[in-house]
Amino acid sequence: MISLLYAMDRNRVIGYQSDLPWRLPNDLKFFKQMTTGNTIIMGRKTFASMNGPLPNRENVIVTNDESFQAGDCPILHSVEEIVKWNEKDPDTELFVIGGGEIFRQVLPYADRMYMTYIDETFPGDTFFPAYNEKDWKLTKKIQGEKNDRNPYDYYFLQYDRVGRNS
C-alpha cells in the first residue's frame, strides 16, 4: 500500500526553505510512530534536508540523478519504480514523506493519506498538490492537543482512496 504522510497548513504549505515552517512536536511524534520499522520514500531534496537517513526505517530516495548515492539507502529513479516496489508486497505500507514534486507524482497511485492539518497559515515555497476530494474519504479525524509546545489548532486526518481496498 502506498501512503502519503505529510503536514500542511490552510494554504497547502508543506515546506519553506527546505524545512518545516512550524514547530509542532506532536506531529513529529506522530511521524515517528507511523514510520518507525517501516519504509519511507522521499525525494533527494527531502533526504538532503534531513542530514542523513532516519534511524529504524528503510530510507528510499527518488531522484532523476542516475549517479546519486546515499550510503546503504536504495535509490529509485521514477514513480514507476515506486509502484513496482509496492507490488513486491502490496500489504506492506510504504510511506511517501515528500517533497512536493514526489507527492504530485505519486498521488495518483496512493491508497491512503495521513495529513496533519494545521489550522494556521505560514510562509512557504513547497505545497501539497491539489487533488479531487471526491476520490478520497475521511476515515479518521483526531484533534491534536494544543499546548505551550504545540501552539496551533491541528488535526490528524486519515483519508482512504474511494473504490480501493486498503
N, C-alpha and C positions, 0 to 999 in steps of 0.2 A: 504494500500500500504506500502510495506517495502522499505525504502530508506536508503542508506548508506551515511553518511556525514563525510567527512574527508579532511585533508590537507596532501599532500605528496610532497617530493622533486623528483629530477630526478631519484633517485635510489629507489624509492618507500618507503623511510623512512617516518614513521608517528610518531615516538617517540624515545626518548632517556632518559634512567634512569627515567622512569615514568613521563616524561614531554615532552612538545613540544621543539624540538631543535632550534627553531627560535622564533623571536618576530615579529609578524605581526598583529598589532591591527585591521586592516581592515578585516582580516579573522575572528578574534574573534567577531567583529561586525556582520559579515555575519552569523556566527554560532548562535549568539543570536537572530538575526532577523528571522532565519529559525526555530528555536526550541521553542521560547517563545510561551506559550499557547498550546504546543504540547507534545507528549510522546517521551521521549528519552530512548533508551535501550543501556545498556553498560555492560561490564564485571566488575567483582568485583575489579580488579586491577585499571581499569579506574576510577571507583567510588572512590576508596581509594585515588587516586591521586588528586581528586577534593576537598578533605576536606569537604565532605557532599553533599547533593543533591543541584542541581541548582534550583534557585527560579523560580516560574511561569511556571513550567513544571512538568509533571508526570515523575519521575525518576524511571526506572525499571532496576533492576540489575539481571544479569545472572551469576550463579555460580553453580559449582558441589557440593559445601558445603551445605548439607541439613540443617545444623544448623545456617547458616548465617542469620543475621537480620540487617536491616538498617532503624530503625525507622518505618515511615509510608510507605517506598518505597516497592512496590511489588517486590517479588523475584521469578525469574524463574530459572529452572534447566536444560533447554535444548533448542536447536533450535526449536524443535517440539513445545514447549510451546510458543515460539515467533510466529510461524506460526499460532497456534491456537488463540493467542491474536489478530493477524491481521485478522483472519477470522470472529471475532466478528463484525468488522466494516471495511471491505476492502476498503472503500472510504476514511477512515481516514489515514493520512500519519504517519507512525511510523519511527522515526529517529534512526538508529543504529549508535552510535558515537564511538565505539571502545571497546576494543583494537584489536590488530592484530588477535588474535585467534577467537574472536567473528566475526570479518569481514570475516575470512576464512570460518567459519561455516555457516554464514548467506548468503554469496554471491550467492549461487545457488538459493536462494529464493527471492533475491532482485529484485525490479521492476525498481529502479532508483538509480543513484549515483550522489551525489553532491561532486565534487572534487575541492579543491583549489590546483591547480598545481603550485608549487613554482619552478621556473627555476633556481635552485641552488642545491648544494649538502651539506649535513650536516652529522655529525656523528649520528649514530642511532643504536638501538638494537631492534626496533619494525618496521615491514614492512607491507605495504598493500599487500595482496596476489595477485599473478598473476591471470589474467583472460583472457578469449578468447575475444579479441576485436571485433570479428565478431558477438558476442552476444549483442553488445551494439552500440547505435547510438548517436553521439554527437548532442544534440538538443539545446544547448545554450553555448555560449562562450563569456565571458566578461573580458576584460583585467582590472586588478586591478590597482589602482593609486599608482605609485611609488613615494615616497617622503622621507623626513628625518625619519619619524616614521615607514614607510613601505619600507625598503631599497632594496627589491628584485623585480625582474620581476615575476609576478604571474597572474594567470587566474582563474576565477570562471567558472567551467565547469559543465554542466549537461548532463548526459548520461541516456538514457532510454533503457530498455531491448528491443531488437528486437523481434517482434512477440507477445508482451503482450500489452493489452490495459491498459494504465496508466492514 
